[in-house]
Amino acid sequence: MNKYLFRYGFVKGKEIRYKILTTGSFKLSGPAGETSTPININMEVSQLIEECDETNSNALLRVCIEKAEADCDIPKENLPQVGKSYVMQIDSLGNSKWVNGQVGWQGAEHSLMRFPENEIEIGDTWIQEVEEASGSALPFYNRYRLNGRDRRNQDLIIFSSEIYSGHPDSKQSKYLGKSNFTFNLADKWIQDSEVRIKHEYMIPVPQRPGLLLKGKTILNVDMQRIA
């Protein structure tokens, strides 16, 4: 079988634009009942490669929120700020970090996939630890799989992943969801992706020791390249 070595490609001054739809809900349950807050945000985001080193191994990516609209009752202050830019450090494997911990949008840590250092073939899997983008939450793990080429466009490579709260081989780890990525070989960048997350957890109430509220977050992030 053919073996592939995947890397992101950096060209200074290149701009990539995406349409991103984030939907889902946040539910909180306790003695007083349940509250539910819907999530439905439509965005357009640009990614500008500002700098890259001579070896094309590392780059600075400026991410700008070009558009952010909510189809539900989300306070304006909770929406991504239109016109604001965030800087990301990224290497050719997809390891990334937001400068100063400022995150572009909810679910941004799922917008890039991470490649292994070695060559892989169709059916191969690998596990990567991913820190939450702002550094304010525990890391999670992706178990990626190379599925193969898109039959309609041989420049597009299809990947899938399973998302876990801890290492997938740990009995304490919880399955959180799944994702799919399409990688464009022609310009070495993500073409589109979709993420499906469902996470349940307990939240302590500082004013009432011993009381725990049950939280449940459902998050769907669909990202499609438009330029």
C-alpha positions as CSV (number, residue, x, y, z in Angstrom):
1,M,0.0,0.0,0.0
2,N,1.0,3.6,-0.5
3,K,2.6,5.5,2.4
4,Y,1.9,9.2,3.0
5,L,3.8,11.8,4.9
6,F,1.4,14.6,5.9
7,R,2.5,18.2,6.7
8,Y,0.9,21.6,6.7
9,G,2.4,24.0,4.2
10,F,3.2,27.6,5.0
11,V,3.3,30.4,2.4
12,K,3.8,33.9,3.9
13,G,0.9,36.2,3.0
14,K,-1.5,33.4,2.1
15,E,-5.0,33.8,3.4
16,I,-7.6,31.0,3.9
17,R,-11.2,31.7,4.7
18,Y,-13.9,29.4,6.3
19,K,-17.5,29.4,7.0
20,I,-18.1,27.9,10.5
21,L,-21.5,26.9,11.9
22,T,-21.5,26.1,15.7
23,T,-24.7,24.5,17.1
24,G,-25.7,22.6,20.2
25,S,-26.8,23.4,23.7
26,F,-25.7,23.8,27.3
27,K,-27.9,22.1,30.0
28,L,-27.7,22.5,33.7
29,S,-29.7,20.2,36.1
30,G,-30.2,20.5,39.8
31,P,-32.7,20.4,42.6
32,A,-34.6,23.4,41.1
33,G,-35.0,21.7,37.7
34,E,-33.2,22.0,34.4
35,T,-32.2,25.0,32.3
36,S,-31.1,24.8,28.7
37,T,-29.3,27.4,26.6
38,P,-29.2,26.8,22.8
39,I,-26.1,27.5,20.8
40,N,-26.4,28.5,17.1
41,I,-23.6,30.7,15.8
42,N,-22.8,31.4,12.1
43,M,-19.3,32.8,11.5
44,E,-16.8,33.6,8.7
45,V,-13.2,33.4,9.7
46,S,-10.0,34.3,7.9
47,Q,-6.5,32.7,8.5
48,L,-3.5,34.7,7.4
49,I,0.0,33.2,7.4
50,E,1.9,36.2,8.8
51,E,5.3,34.6,9.3
52,C,7.0,31.3,8.6
53,D,10.6,30.1,9.2
54,E,13.1,29.2,6.5
55,T,12.5,25.4,7.0
56,N,8.7,25.9,6.5
57,S,8.3,24.1,9.9
58,N,6.7,26.8,12.0
59,A,4.4,29.7,11.4
60,L,2.4,32.5,12.9
61,L,-1.2,32.5,11.9
62,R,-3.5,35.5,12.4
63,V,-7.1,34.4,12.7
64,C,-9.7,37.1,12.3
65,I,-13.5,36.9,13.0
66,E,-15.0,38.4,9.8
67,K,-18.6,37.7,10.7
68,A,-20.5,36.3,13.7
69,E,-24.3,36.0,13.9
70,A,-26.5,34.1,16.3
71,D,-29.9,32.6,15.4
72,C,-30.8,32.2,19.0
73,D,-30.9,34.3,22.2
74,I,-27.2,34.6,22.9
75,P,-26.0,37.8,24.6
76,K,-23.9,39.9,22.2
77,E,-21.0,39.9,24.7
78,N,-20.9,36.1,24.5
79,L,-20.5,36.1,20.7
80,P,-17.0,36.2,19.0
81,Q,-16.0,39.8,18.5
82,V,-16.2,40.7,14.8
83,G,-13.0,42.3,13.5
84,K,-10.9,41.0,16.3
85,S,-7.8,39.0,15.5
86,Y,-6.1,36.2,17.4
87,V,-2.6,34.9,16.8
88,M,-1.8,31.2,16.7
89,Q,1.6,29.5,16.7
90,I,1.5,26.4,14.6
91,D,4.1,23.8,13.3
92,S,3.9,21.7,10.2
93,L,2.4,18.7,12.2
94,G,-0.5,20.9,13.4
95,N,0.6,21.4,16.9
96,S,-0.8,24.8,17.8
97,K,-1.1,27.3,20.6
98,W,-3.0,30.5,20.9
99,V,-0.7,33.4,21.8
100,N,-1.6,34.7,25.3
101,G,-4.3,32.0,25.6
102,Q,-6.8,34.2,23.8
103,V,-9.1,31.9,21.8
104,G,-10.9,32.9,18.6
105,W,-14.2,31.1,19.1
106,Q,-15.8,28.2,21.0
107,G,-14.5,24.9,19.7
108,A,-11.5,26.5,18.0
109,E,-9.2,23.8,19.4
110,H,-10.9,21.3,17.1
111,S,-10.3,23.3,13.9
112,L,-6.9,21.8,13.1
113,M,-6.0,18.1,13.1
114,R,-2.5,16.8,14.1
115,F,-0.4,14.5,12.0
116,P,2.1,11.9,13.2
117,E,5.8,12.4,12.5
118,N,6.1,9.2,10.5
119,E,4.7,8.0,7.2
120,I,1.3,6.3,7.4
121,E,-1.0,4.3,5.1
122,I,-4.7,3.9,4.8
123,G,-6.2,2.3,7.9
124,D,-3.4,3.5,10.2
125,T,-4.4,5.2,13.5
126,W,-2.5,7.4,15.9
127,I,-3.2,9.1,19.2
128,Q,-2.6,12.8,19.9
129,E,-3.1,14.7,23.2
130,V,-4.7,18.1,22.5
131,E,-4.8,20.9,25.1
132,E,-7.9,23.0,25.2
133,A,-7.1,26.2,23.3
134,S,-7.3,28.7,26.1
135,G,-5.4,26.4,28.5
136,S,-8.3,26.7,31.0
137,A,-9.5,23.1,30.8
138,L,-8.0,19.6,30.9
139,P,-6.5,18.2,27.8
140,F,-8.4,15.7,25.6
141,Y,-7.2,13.0,23.2
142,N,-7.9,12.3,19.6
143,R,-7.5,8.8,18.0
144,Y,-7.1,9.7,14.3
145,R,-7.5,7.3,11.4
146,L,-6.5,7.8,7.7
147,N,-9.5,6.7,5.7
148,G,-8.2,7.4,2.2
149,R,-8.7,9.7,-0.9
150,D,-11.9,11.3,-1.8
151,R,-13.2,9.4,-4.9
152,R,-14.4,12.6,-6.6
153,N,-11.2,14.6,-6.0
154,Q,-7.8,12.8,-5.6
155,D,-6.3,15.9,-4.0
156,L,-8.5,15.5,-1.0
157,I,-7.6,13.1,1.8
158,I,-10.2,11.9,4.4
159,F,-9.5,11.4,8.1
160,S,-11.7,10.6,11.0
161,S,-11.1,10.7,14.8
162,E,-12.6,9.6,18.0
163,I,-12.4,12.1,20.9
164,Y,-11.8,11.0,24.5
165,S,-11.5,12.8,27.9
166,G,-8.2,10.9,28.6
167,H,-6.0,8.4,26.8
168,P,-8.2,6.1,24.8
169,D,-6.6,3.0,26.3
170,S,-7.4,4.1,29.9
171,K,-10.4,2.6,31.6
172,Q,-11.1,6.0,33.2
173,S,-11.3,7.8,29.9
174,K,-14.7,8.8,28.5
175,Y,-15.8,8.8,24.9
176,L,-16.8,12.4,24.0
177,G,-17.5,12.3,20.3
178,K,-16.1,12.1,16.8
179,S,-14.8,14.3,14.0
180,N,-14.0,14.1,10.3
181,F,-11.4,16.1,8.4
182,T,-10.7,16.7,4.7
183,F,-7.1,17.7,4.0
184,N,-6.2,19.3,0.6
185,L,-2.9,17.9,-0.7
186,A,-2.6,20.7,-3.3
187,D,-2.0,23.4,-0.8
188,K,-1.5,21.3,2.4
189,W,-4.3,22.7,4.4
190,I,-7.7,21.7,5.9
191,Q,-10.5,21.8,3.4
192,D,-13.4,21.2,5.8
193,S,-14.2,19.4,9.0
194,E,-17.1,18.5,11.3
195,V,-17.0,17.8,15.0
196,R,-19.6,16.2,17.2
197,I,-19.1,16.4,21.0
198,K,-21.4,15.4,23.9
199,H,-19.9,15.9,27.4
200,E,-21.5,15.4,30.8
201,Y,-19.9,16.6,34.0
202,M,-20.6,17.7,37.6
203,I,-20.3,21.3,38.8
204,P,-19.9,22.2,42.5
205,V,-21.8,25.1,44.0
206,P,-19.4,27.2,46.1
207,Q,-22.2,28.6,48.2
208,R,-23.6,25.2,49.0
209,P,-20.8,22.7,49.9
210,G,-21.8,19.1,48.9
211,L,-24.2,20.2,46.2
212,L,-23.4,19.3,42.6
213,L,-25.1,20.4,39.5
214,K,-25.1,18.2,36.4
215,G,-23.9,19.9,33.3
216,K,-24.2,18.7,29.7
217,T,-22.7,20.3,26.7
218,I,-23.6,19.3,23.1
219,L,-21.4,20.9,20.5
220,N,-21.4,20.6,16.7
221,V,-18.8,22.5,14.7
222,D,-19.0,22.4,10.9
223,M,-16.2,24.2,9.1
224,Q,-16.1,24.7,5.3
225,R,-13.5,26.4,3.2
226,I,-14.8,29.2,1.0
227,A,-11.6,30.7,-0.3
